[in-house]
Amino acid sequence: MRSGALSALPDGIRNLAGFGAALSDYIARGDAVGPVRAAHTLKGVCQQLGAQALGDLFAEIERSAKAGDYAEAKRKFEGSAGLIAQSLEALKQA
């Protein structure tokens, strides 16, 4: 995702661009709190902006991370590229 495209979005949602890399980093370092915190933050930001489907996605990712199933959390994120792109586009138009 181009950083220029994200500049039109609120600050909190810009974290979305780096979520996949951050999630991988947390997993590699054995950080059990980071994935949950990052997903929780993005869930809240998305819900506040009215991007309910995206908020629901991060709620699912948060649940997987809380359960210690980081591979599932990562699969959910990576498998939702279309939803993420559509949601970001809609947020830019709002």
Stockholm file with secondary structure:
# STOCKHOLM 1.0

chainA/1-94         MRSGALSALPDGIRNLAGFGAALSDYIARGDAVGPVRAAHTLKGVCQQLGAQALGDLFAEIERSAKAGDYAEAKRKFEGSAGLIAQSLEALKQA
#=GR chainA/1-94 SS CCHHHHTTSCHHHHGGGGHHHHHHHHHHHTCSSHHHHHHHHHHHHHHHTTCHHHHHHHHHHHHHHHTTCHHHHHHHHHTTHHHHHHHHHHHHHC
#=GC SS_cons        CCHHHHTTSCHHHHGGGGHHHHHHHHHHHTCSSHHHHHHHHHHHHHHHTTCHHHHHHHHHHHHHHHTTCHHHHHHHHHTTHHHHHHHHHHHHHC
//
